[in-house]
C-alpha cells in the first residue's frame, strides 16, 4: 500500500470513531468496535507527520497549513462533539494537536540537544492538554522521531527502499558510502524500531484506558475494553510495518493532499449538523 491509500483508510476509521462518539450509546458492542478501530488514525497520522516533515519542501508552509486548517476545523469539531445544546467549547481539535507535534519536530531540528530542547518539547507536550488526543499524539510523535529511523537530514528511512549506509547507520556506523541498493521492505532493523514505538504506544494507551475503565465497570470487562482499545494501534503497526511501500500515489497527488485537510472539517460539520437535526 502507498502512503495515500493508508491515509484514506485512516480517514475512514476516523469517520467510524466519530460516528460512534456522536450517535451511538457508549458501552454497546458496536460503539466499542467502531471507536477502537478508529484509534488507527491518530498514531498513523503521527507517523506520517514525522515522515512528511523530513521530505516537505517548505516546513514553514507545512506548519502554516496545519495551523490554518486547525483553526478552520475548530467550530465544526465543537459542533460535532458538544453533548448538550447547539455548540460549546469541547477542546482543541486533532489538527491543532498535530500542529503541536509539528512544533516538537521543529524544536528537535533547530534546538541543540540538551536541557533547553527537553524543556521545549515537554512544554509543547503539555500544551496539548486541552486538545484531542492530548499528550498521547505528541508523545507518539516524539517516539517516532527519536527511535532511530531518521537519517542525518531528518528523513524517515523508507519502507520500500534504502541507501547502502542506512543499515549501518541503524547499527551506529558513520560510513559515508551512499550507493543505492534494491528495495528491502523486510528490513529487520526498520521493523524492530517501529515495533518498539508501536509496542510502547499500545502499552501506554492500554494502561490509560484500564485506569479509566476500572472506575466504571467490572475488572474483567475493564481489561477486555482496554485490550480492545489497542486494536487500532495494532492495525496501524501491521499496516505501516508490513504493507507500506514507502511511496506516494502515482496519480491525483494534489487531490489527495488537499482531500486529507478538507475532509477533516467537512465531515465534522456534517456530523454536527446531523447531531442537531436528529
N, C-alpha and C positions, 0 to 999 in steps of 0.2 A: 504494500500500500504506500502511496506517496503522502506527503505532508498534508495536502489539501483534502484528500479522502479521509484521513484520520480526523482532521478538523471538522469535516461535515458530520462524521459520527459523533464528535464531541458536541456539536450544536444540537443534534437530535437527542442525545442523552440529557443535555441541559434542559431541553424543552420538556422531556418526560419528568424530570425532577421538579421543574417549576409548575407544571400542570398539577402534579401531586400536591405540592405545597399550597397551591391556591385553591384547589377544588376538592381534594379528597380528605377523608377523615383520617387523622393520624392514628397509627396503631393497626390499621387494617393491612391485610396481606398485600393488596395491590399498591397501597401507599408505600409500604416498606420496600417493595421491589423497585418501583419507579424512582423513589428517592435514592436508594442505594446504587442503582445503575447510573443515576445522574451524577454520582460522585466521580465518574470517569472524567468529567470535563475539567474541573479545576486543576488537577495535577497535570493533565495533558497540556493545558494552556500554559502552565508554568514551565514545563519542559520546552515547549516551542518558543516561549518568550526568551529563554536563555539561548536557545539555538539561533533564533532570529536576531538577537542582539549582536551576535558576532558577525552576522552576514549583512545586516542592513547598511545601505549606502549612506544614510544620514541618521545618526542616533537622535539628533535634535528633532527631526521631523517625526521619527518613530514615537518619541516621548510625547510630543505635542499632539499627535494623532490619538494616542491613548487617552490623554487628558481631555481632549475635545469631546470624544465620544463618551467618556465617563460623565462629563457634565450634561451632555445630551440625554444620557440614559437615566439620570437620577430621578426625574419626575416619573417616567414610566416604571422604574423599579419600585418606587414608593407606592405608586398607584396599584401595582400588581400585588404587593405584599402587605398593604395595610389590612389589618384584620377587622377593624370596625370603622364604619364611616367611609367617606369617599377617598380621602388621602391624608396621610400624616407621615412624618419622618420615620423611616424604619432603620436604615443605616445607609452608608455609602455603598454603591453598587460594586460588582466584581471588577469592572474596568478600572475603577479608581484603585482597587487593591492591586491590579496588575500594573498600574502606573507606579505605585509604591515599590512593587517588585522591580520595575524598570530602574527606579532610582537606586535600589540596592545594587543592581548590576553596574550602574554608572559609578557608584561610590567605590565598588570593588576595583573598577578600572582606573579611576582617577586619583583615589586617595591611597598613598603608600600603606602597605600592611603595618598594623600596629594598633595602639590604643585608640587613636583618632578614628581610624577606619571602623574598628569594632563598635565604638560608641555610636557612630553614624548609622551603621547597619542596624543595631539594636533599636536606635531611635526610630528608624523607618519601620521596623517590625512592629513596635508598639504603637506607632501612628495608625496602624491598620485596625486598632481595637474596635472602632465603630464602623467597620467595613464588612462586606460579605466575605466569608472565608477569612475572618480576622485571624491574624498571627500565623495561621496554617499556610496559606499561599505564599507569604513572604519567606517563611522558613523552608518550604519545599523548594522555592526558587534558589535560595542561598545554598541548599544542599546540592542541587543540580549544578550550580555554578562552581562549587568548590570540591566536587567529588573526584576530580582528576580527568574529566572528559573534555576539558578545554585546552587548546594549544596556546602558544605564546601570544598569538593575536586575539585571544578571547573567543575563538570559534569552537563550537562543539565538534568533536571528532565525529564524522558522519557514519551513518549506518551502512551505506552501500558502497563506500569507497574510502580509502585512506592512503596516506603517504607512507613511504618505507620507514620513515623515522618515527611514525606515530606509535607503533607498538613499543619501541624502545623508549619513547617519551613516557608512556604509561608506566614503564618499569623504572623510570628515573634517569634514563640516558639522555645526553645532550648532543647526540650525533646529529650533525647538520645536513647529512645527505638527504635530499628531498625527492628522490626518484619515485615516480608513480608506479603502483602495483595494481593488479586486478582487485575487483571488489571482494570483500570478505565479510559478508553480513553476519557470520557466525563468530566474529572476533570474540574470544572468551574474555579478554580484558574489558572490552566495552560492556559486555553482558554483566560481568562481575560488578563494575562500578555502578551501573544502572540498577541492578538488583539491590545493591546496598542502599541506594536512595529510596527506591520504592518500598523496600522492606521496612526501613525506618519510618516512612510515611504511613504505611499500613499499621504498624505497631502503635505509633503516636496517635493516629486518628482513632484506631480501635479502642485504645485505653481511655481517651477523652469521652468517647461515646459510652463506654462501660460505666465510667463515673457518673455521667448524666443519667443513664438508664437505670442505675441501681436505685435511685431515689424515686423512680416512677413505676416500677414493675417488679416482678419476682426475680431473684438472682439468675435462675435458669434462662428466663426469657431475656434478661438483660445481656447475658453472654451471647445468646443467639443473635440478638439485634446488633450487638457490637461487632460480631464476626461478619454479619451481613453488610454492615456499613463499610467494610474494607473491600467489598466486591468490586466496586467501581475502580478503585485504585489498582487492584489486581488486574482487571481487564485492561487498564491503561498500560500497565507494565508489560503484559503479554503482547499487546498491540505494538508498542514502541520498540521493545527489545527484539521481537521475533518477526514482525510483519513490516515494519517501517523500512523503506528502501533508501532513505536519506535524500529523496528528490522532491521537487515540487511538481505539480501537474504540468504537463506539456502544453495544455490548451486552457484558454479562458483564465489566465493568471490574474488579470486586472479585475475581472468579475469576482473571482474567489477572494482576492484581497479585500475588496470593499464589502462583499457579502458578509464576511465574518464580523465586520464592525457594525454594519447596518442591521443585521439580524437581531443582535442583542437588544437594542432599544425597541425595535419594531415588534418583536414577539412579546416583550413585556407590556408594551402599550396595548396590544390586542388582548392579552390576558387580563390586564387591568380593566379594560372596557367591559369584557365579558363578566368579570367578577362583579362589577357594579350593576350590570344589566340583569344578571341572574339573581 
